[in-house]
Amino acid sequence: MDAQNNPVAVDPARPVYGHDDVTGEEFTTVLPDPPDPELRSLIASLRRMGHPGFHAAGVERSRDFAVQLRKMTPAAPGPSMFAVDDLAVQVGTDAVPLRRYRPLAGRSRGTIVYYHGGGWVVGGIEESDDLCRALARATGCEVVSVGYRLAPEHVFPTAVDDADAAATWIADTSPEGQPLILLGDSAGGTLATVVARRFRDRARTEIALQVLVYPVTDHRMQTKSYVEHAGRLLISGPDMHWFWEQYVPDRELRSSADASPALATDLRGMPPALLLVAEYDPLRDEVLDYARRLSEQGVEVTVDRYDTMAHGFFPLIRALAMSRAAVNSVAIAIQRSLDEGPQHLQTPGRLPYSKSSDEETK
């Protein structure tokens, strides 16, 4: 049985990676580094830096590391824009910052709402500037980057509520009929799909596509890929455990569909979805399982697999050619969605596992 295309049977009494037994003893599988030479070089640089992992570094050092990771890559200005505006949306008594990128004068064909990754703990608008400029230039769409509030200062559901409020405000203030594309990587992918479901629940139809880049979908961390890739590369099993502790310290709330979208009972009527999957990723199997569940409930789904990449590769466009290729691939999917509507995706009920993007770029 192919572990990548089938659910993994796990004994619930003793999960492969449990919340209460973070010892490292269960993660003994050692695999070679990813074959991509640029990614191997980046990983080697991180090892030379002595980065202990997010779980060992703590909040402030992890946030500093996110900034340093961006500085490690070749410095080059992002694409120039017609206009870049810093805005804010009011959520209760707080103002959540937004940054809008307009690549061209005049009305945009659509608006991409971008939610950054970082385990709900690190990252922000500044760290995402290059990626948002690249997305705007490649698609011709406005991009609005959302600076949702971070844990542990602001625990669940603050980030979800900020993400929802931002998308709602953008939809309400956009020209009539202008579609939204929700796009997020890792923790940001979680926010994107939760907001898409909330829009569905309110019978709002502005979302044309959800682009979910290796999203976190299930707090249980019980899949085979957590064993294969739990203690290595850009993110580890102990890191994910730590992120969940910061974001949702109340463990009972982690089974909420707003925290673990794979546990939602009803996914029918969700917007079409494009999911990007990295092979060298503890989250690989839960992303594939979520894609399968969406498809089984009639959502139009496309899966794009990156067989030489690790979790966290997507925004590293300065360092990785495959990251730039992924941005271009996402841009093409967005343009097709705007041109043709959801019918450009695969037939509902079938889950297409496309040829890996690594092969397509050779």
N, C-alpha and C positions, 0 to 999 in steps of 0.2 A: 504493500500500500504506500502511495506517495504521501509523505508527511506534509508536503507543501500544499497539497490539494485536498486534504481531508482533515476533519477535526481530530485533535489528539485526545485520546482517552486518558483521563487523569483521575486518580483516586482522591476524592475530596477530603478524605481523612488525613492524607499526607501529601499535600500538593508538591509538585516538583520545585516550586519556588514559593515559600510561604511567607506570610507577613510576620510571623513570630519566631522565625528561626533563620535569621540572616547570619550565617556562619561562613559561607563560602565553600563548605565541604561538599555541597551538592553540585557545585559547578566545576567539575573536574575535566570536562571535555575541552581539549585544546585543538583548535583548528588553525590552519595557516592564515596569515594576514590576507586581506582582499587582494586580488591580482592587479588592481588598478595601480600603476606606479605612482601617480600623483597622490592618491589617498595613502599609500604606504609611506610616502615621504612625509605627509602631514602627520600621520600617526607617530612616526619616528621622532618628529620634532616635539610632539606633545610628551613623549616619553622622556626626551632629553630635558624638557622643562620640569619634569618631576611632578606633573599634575597628578594628585592622588585620587582623582575621581570626585564627582560632586558630593557624594555622601560623606566623604572624609574631609572635604574642603570646607563645608559649611556654607551659609548663605552669602556672606560678603565676599569671601574668596572665590566662590563660584561665579558671582556677578563680575568680579574683576577678571576672571578667566575668560568669560564670554567676550569682554572687551579686548583682551589680549589676543584671543583667537582671531579676531578680525584684523588686528594689527600685524599678525604674523604673515598674512598673505600679501602679495605684491600690491603696493598702493597705486591705485589708478582711479581717477574720478569716474563716478557713475555717469550714465548718459544724461545729457542736458535736457531739461524740461521746459515747456512753455511757461509753466508756473508751478511753484511749490508753496503751499499754504499750510500754516499750522493753525488748527482749529481745536474745538473741544465740544464734547457733548455732556450735558448735565445728567448725572445719575444720582438721585437723591440730593444730598448737599455737596457732593463732590463733582469736580470737572474731570472727565476722562479725556486725555489728549488724543488728537487725531492729526495725521499729516496727509494732505491730499496732493497727489502728483498728477499734473495735467500735461501729457506729452505734446499735445497739439492745441491750437486755438480752435474755438468752436465747440459744438456739442460732441461729447464722446458717444461711441456706440454702446458702451456699457460701463459699469463701475465695478472694479474688483475691490472687495473688502478683504484686507489681509490681516491675519492673526499670526503673530510670530510664535515660534517655538521657544523652548527653554524650561520645560517641566513646570510651567506656571510660576516659576521662581526667578528665572533669569531672562535676560533679553529685553528688547524695547524698540522704540521707534528709531533711535539713532543706529543701533546695531543692524537694523533691517533696511537702512536707506539704500544701499547699493542694489539689493534684490528688488525693492519696490520700483526703483528707477528702471531696472532691466525689464521687469514685467510690464510697466507702462509703455516703454519703447517697443517691446516685442509685440504687444497686443493692440496698441493704439487706444487702449482704454484708460480712463482715470483709475488710479489706485489710491485707496484710502487705507493707511496703516493705522491700526488701533493700538493705543498704548494702555491696554487693560491693566488694572491694578494687580500686583503680584502678591503671592504668598511668601512667607508666612504672615506678613503684616495684614494681608487681606485673604482670608481663607474662603473656600467654597461656600456659597455659590457666587462670590463677588465677581470673579473673572467671567463667568457665564453671563451674569446680569449685565456687566459692562459690554461684553461682546454683542449681546442682544440689543441693548440700548443703542449702540453705535450703528448696527446694521439697520435698525428701525428708523433712526434719525436720517441716515443716508437715503433710505428708500423714500421717506416722507418728503425730503427736500430735493430729490432728483427730478428731472423733467418727467412728465407723465409717460409711461411706457418704456422707460429706460431700464433694462434688466440689470440685476446684480449677479455677480459671481462671488461666492464665498470661497476663500482660499486660505488654508492654514497648514503649517507643518508641525508635526509632533503634537505638543500640547495645543498649539494653535489649530491643528486639524480637528482635535476634539471639540474645541469651541465652535469651529465652522459647522460641523455636522449637527451639534446640539442646537445652534441657532437656526439651521435649516429646518430641523424638526419643530422648533417653536413657531417658526413662520407657518409651517404646514398646519399646526394646531390652531392658529389664528386665521386660517384660510387666506393667507397672503400669498400672492403668486409672483412676486417680483424676482425670485431667485431662479435664474436660468440654469445654473450649474454649481455644484459643490466640488471643489478640488481639494482632496484630502491627501496630504503628503505624509506617509507613515504615521497616521494619527494614533494617539493613545485611546483605546476603546474599551478596555476591560481591566479593572483593578486587581483581578485575581492572579494574574501573572503565572498561568499554569500551562502554557503551551510548550511544545518541544523547542521552539527557537529560544526560549528563555534558558534552556539548558545549554544549547549550542553556543549562544553568544552572551551569556549572563555576566561574564567577568572580564570583558575586554572591549577594545576599540573606543569609540567616542561616547558610548553610553553603556552602562552595565546594569545587571539585575539589582545589585545593592543601590545603585543610583536611582533606579525607578522606585524602589521601595522608599527611599528617602524623599523623593519628590512627592509621592503620595502622602507621606507623613506631614509634609509641609502644607500641601494643598487641601487635603481633607483629613484633618486629624481625628475627626469623629468617624470611626471605621464603619458604623452603620450607614452613614450617608454615602459611602463609596459605591453601594449597589444602586443608588439613584441613577436613572437614565441620563440625567444631566451631568453626572460625574463619569459614568461608564456607559457610553451610548450603545455598546453592543448588548446591554441588558434591557434595552427598550423592548417592550412587548409588541409594539405596532410601528413598523417602519413604512407601511404602505403610504403612497402619495408623496414620498420625499422627492426632492428635485433630483435630476440625473446626477450621477457621481462619477468622477474620475479619481481613482486611488493610485498613488505611487508607492511602490513597495521596494525596500532595500533588502538584499539577500542577507547581508551581515548585520542583522538587527534583531535584538531580543523581541521587538514588537512584530516581527515579520508575520508570524502565524495568526496573531490576533487581528492584524489588518486584513489578511486574506479571509479569515472567518467572518469579519464584518462585511466585507465585500460580498461574500456568499449569502449572508443573511439579507442584505439589501436586495440582491438579485432575486432571491427566493420569494420576496414579498412584492415583486413586480417593479422595483426601481431599476431604471436603466443604468447599467454599470459598465465601466471599462477599467481594467487593471493594467497598469504599466509597470513592469518589473525591471529593476536595475540590479543585475546579477553580480556586479563587481563592486557595489557600493555598500556603505555602512550607514546606520542611522545618523542623521544630522548632516548629510552631504548636501542637501538641496540649496541652502542659502550660501554655500561656500563658493560663490561664482568667481571670486578672484583667484582661487587656488585650484579648482577642479574643472577640467574641460567637461566632464560628465555632468557637473552641476549646470553649466551653461547649456549643455544639450537638453537637460531636463526642463529648464526654463523655456527653451524654444519649443519643446514638445508640448508643454502645458499651454503655451501661447497659441499654438496651432489648434489645440482642442477647444480653447476658448473662442477663437475666431470662427471655427466650424459651428460651435454651439450658437453663436450669434447669427451666423449666416443661414444655418439650416434648421435650427431648433433641435430638440432632443432626439429627433429621429436619426441623427448622424451616429448616435451611440448604438450599442448592440440591442438585439431583441430582448424585451423583458423576459425573465425566467431563465436566461442563459447567462453564464458567467464566463466571458471570454478571457483567457489568460494569454495575452498578446506575446509575441516574440519579444524577448528582452530588448530594452532600448540600447543596451551595450552592443548587441549584435547589429542593430540597425544603424549604428553610427560608425561601424567599421567599413 
